[in-house]
Amino acid sequence: FGAQMVSKQQETYTQAGQLAEQALSAVKTVFAFNGSDFELKR
């Protein structure tokens, strides 16, 4: 049971990390095209 919880937790953190990495890498492009207002609302 405990190992399953740890595995699920690691998977969740990995997904969150990937999402954060994508968002941060897109910031430069968003500002280049002046789309920051749209991204903030999203």
N, C-alpha and C positions, 0 to 999 in steps of 0.2 A: 504493500500500500504506500509506504513512504517513498520508495524508489519511483513509483508511478507519479506521485505528486511532484517530485523533483524533476523528473523527465518532462512533465507537462509544463512546469514552471520555466524550465530552460527553453522549451519550444516557444513559449509565449514571449519571453525576453528576446529571443532571436528574431521573432517576427516584428516586435516593437522596434528593435534596433535597426532592422532593415528599412522599416517605414521612416524612421527618423533620418536615416542616412539618405534616403531618396529625397525627402523634403529639403534637407539642408543642401544637397547637391543641386537642387533645382532653383534655389534662391537667386543665384547669379543670373540664370536665364530669365527668371520672372522679372527681375529688376531691369534686365536688358530690354525686355519688351514692354516694360511699364505695366505689368499685370499684377502688381502687388495688391491692389484693392480687391481684385477677384480672388486671389489666393487667400487673403485674410478672411474673406467671407466664407470661403469653402472650409 
